[in-house]
Amino acid sequence: MKKGTHGIDEKTFEGLTYADQAKSLNAQIQIIEKALKAHFRKGEIESKDINISKVKYKLQLSKIVDSLQ
């Protein structure tokens, strides 16, 4: 079995090809979505007001989306 290359000869994001940058961005977006869902579930378990957090994260994400236009 071939060992993975994680941590070995890693490139910076700038050093990736356009296609590899797109793959990385797609993966990061999916990770953020999963992390937010887990964060909100944990907030509900701990009786936190997750609506406040949702508003803050929506604002942050909206700023990113708006900067793309």
C-alpha atoms as an extended CHARMM CRD file, in Angstrom:
* protein
*
        69  EXT
         1         1  MET       CA              0.0000000000        0.0000000000        0.0000000000  PROA      1               0.0000000000
         2         2  LYS       CA              1.3320000000        3.4060000000       -0.9520000000  PROA      2               0.0000000000
         3         3  LYS       CA              1.6560000000        5.9220000000        1.8540000000  PROA      3               0.0000000000
         4         4  GLY       CA             -0.1700000000        9.2330000000        1.3920000000  PROA      4               0.0000000000
         5         5  THR       CA              1.6810000000       12.4550000000        0.7650000000  PROA      5               0.0000000000
         6         6  HSD       CA              0.0170000000       14.5380000000        3.4550000000  PROA      6               0.0000000000
         7         7  GLY       CA              2.6970000000       16.7800000000        4.9150000000  PROA      7               0.0000000000
         8         8  ILE       CA              5.2560000000       15.7740000000        2.3220000000  PROA      8               0.0000000000
         9         9  ASP       CA              6.1260000000       18.2390000000       -0.4250000000  PROA      9               0.0000000000
        10        10  GLU       CA              2.9160000000       20.1860000000        0.0910000000  PROA      10              0.0000000000
        11        11  LYS       CA              2.3280000000       23.1540000000       -2.1670000000  PROA      11              0.0000000000
        12        12  THR       CA              0.9460000000       26.4910000000       -1.1260000000  PROA      12              0.0000000000
        13        13  PHE       CA             -2.5140000000       27.3410000000       -2.3970000000  PROA      13              0.0000000000
        14        14  GLU       CA             -0.8930000000       29.7510000000       -4.8610000000  PROA      14              0.0000000000
        15        15  GLY       CA              1.3120000000       26.9240000000       -6.0980000000  PROA      15              0.0000000000
        16        16  LEU       CA             -1.6490000000       24.7490000000       -7.0680000000  PROA      16              0.0000000000
        17        17  THR       CA             -3.0540000000       24.6180000000      -10.5750000000  PROA      17              0.0000000000
        18        18  TYR       CA             -6.3630000000       26.3510000000      -11.2450000000  PROA      18              0.0000000000
        19        19  ALA       CA             -8.1470000000       22.9820000000      -11.2340000000  PROA      19              0.0000000000
        20        20  ASP       CA             -6.4920000000       21.9240000000       -7.9720000000  PROA      20              0.0000000000
        21        21  GLN       CA             -7.3830000000       25.2760000000       -6.3850000000  PROA      21              0.0000000000
        22        22  ALA       CA            -11.0190000000       24.6790000000       -7.3840000000  PROA      22              0.0000000000
        23        23  LYS       CA            -10.9620000000       21.2050000000       -5.7930000000  PROA      23              0.0000000000
        24        24  SER       CA             -9.4760000000       22.6520000000       -2.6200000000  PROA      24              0.0000000000
        25        25  LEU       CA            -12.0600000000       25.4370000000       -2.4440000000  PROA      25              0.0000000000
        26        26  ASN       CA            -14.9310000000       22.9960000000       -2.9670000000  PROA      26              0.0000000000
        27        27  ALA       CA            -13.6080000000       20.7690000000       -0.1840000000  PROA      27              0.0000000000
        28        28  GLN       CA            -13.1830000000       23.7360000000        2.1770000000  PROA      28              0.0000000000
        29        29  ILE       CA            -16.7310000000       24.9350000000        1.5170000000  PROA      29              0.0000000000
        30        30  GLN       CA            -18.0640000000       21.4600000000        2.3280000000  PROA      30              0.0000000000
        31        31  ILE       CA            -15.9820000000       21.3700000000        5.5170000000  PROA      31              0.0000000000
        32        32  ILE       CA            -17.3450000000       24.7730000000        6.5920000000  PROA      32              0.0000000000
        33        33  GLU       CA            -20.9130000000       23.5740000000        5.9960000000  PROA      33              0.0000000000
        34        34  LYS       CA            -20.3640000000       20.4340000000        8.0890000000  PROA      34              0.0000000000
        35        35  ALA       CA            -18.6010000000       22.4140000000       10.8140000000  PROA      35              0.0000000000
        36        36  LEU       CA            -21.4240000000       24.9620000000       11.0490000000  PROA      36              0.0000000000
        37        37  LYS       CA            -24.0330000000       22.2080000000       11.2980000000  PROA      37              0.0000000000
        38        38  ALA       CA            -22.0450000000       20.4880000000       14.0510000000  PROA      38              0.0000000000
        39        39  HSD       CA            -21.5630000000       23.8040000000       15.8450000000  PROA      39              0.0000000000
        40        40  PHE       CA            -25.2950000000       24.5200000000       15.8100000000  PROA      40              0.0000000000
        41        41  ARG       CA            -26.1210000000       20.9990000000       17.0160000000  PROA      41              0.0000000000
        42        42  LYS       CA            -23.6550000000       21.4450000000       19.8880000000  PROA      42              0.0000000000
        43        43  GLY       CA            -25.1690000000       24.8290000000       20.6700000000  PROA      43              0.0000000000
        44        44  GLU       CA            -28.6200000000       23.3020000000       20.9260000000  PROA      44              0.0000000000
        45        45  ILE       CA            -27.3030000000       20.5610000000       23.2270000000  PROA      45              0.0000000000
        46        46  GLU       CA            -25.6860000000       23.2070000000       25.4280000000  PROA      46              0.0000000000
        47        47  SER       CA            -28.8360000000       25.3870000000       25.3680000000  PROA      47              0.0000000000
        48        48  LYS       CA            -27.1310000000       28.2420000000       23.5100000000  PROA      48              0.0000000000
        49        49  ASP       CA            -29.0380000000       30.7680000000       21.4160000000  PROA      49              0.0000000000
        50        50  ILE       CA            -27.8210000000       29.4840000000       18.0630000000  PROA      50              0.0000000000
        51        51  ASN       CA            -29.8620000000       32.0960000000       16.1850000000  PROA      51              0.0000000000
        52        52  ILE       CA            -27.3510000000       34.7430000000       17.2820000000  PROA      52              0.0000000000
        53        53  SER       CA            -24.5210000000       32.6100000000       15.9250000000  PROA      53              0.0000000000
        54        54  LYS       CA            -26.3940000000       31.9370000000       12.6900000000  PROA      54              0.0000000000
        55        55  VAL       CA            -26.8750000000       35.6530000000       12.0890000000  PROA      55              0.0000000000
        56        56  LYS       CA            -23.1630000000       36.3220000000       12.6660000000  PROA      56              0.0000000000
        57        57  TYR       CA            -22.0480000000       33.5130000000       10.3590000000  PROA      57              0.0000000000
        58        58  LYS       CA            -24.5540000000       34.5090000000        7.6760000000  PROA      58              0.0000000000
        59        59  LEU       CA            -23.1610000000       38.0470000000        7.7960000000  PROA      59              0.0000000000
        60        60  GLN       CA            -19.6020000000       36.7970000000        7.4150000000  PROA      60              0.0000000000
        61        61  LEU       CA            -20.5350000000       34.5240000000        4.5310000000  PROA      61              0.0000000000
        62        62  SER       CA            -22.6050000000       37.2620000000        2.8720000000  PROA      62              0.0000000000
        63        63  LYS       CA            -19.5920000000       39.5620000000        2.9100000000  PROA      63              0.0000000000
        64        64  ILE       CA            -17.5770000000       36.9060000000        1.1120000000  PROA      64              0.0000000000
        65        65  VAL       CA            -20.3280000000       36.3360000000       -1.4630000000  PROA      65              0.0000000000
        66        66  ASP       CA            -20.7510000000       40.0830000000       -1.9970000000  PROA      66              0.0000000000
        67        67  SER       CA            -17.0050000000       40.4600000000       -2.6080000000  PROA      67              0.0000000000
        68        68  LEU       CA            -17.3050000000       38.0170000000       -5.5310000000  PROA      68              0.0000000000
        69        69  GLN       CA            -19.5990000000       40.3300000000       -7.4550000000  PROA      69              0.0000000000
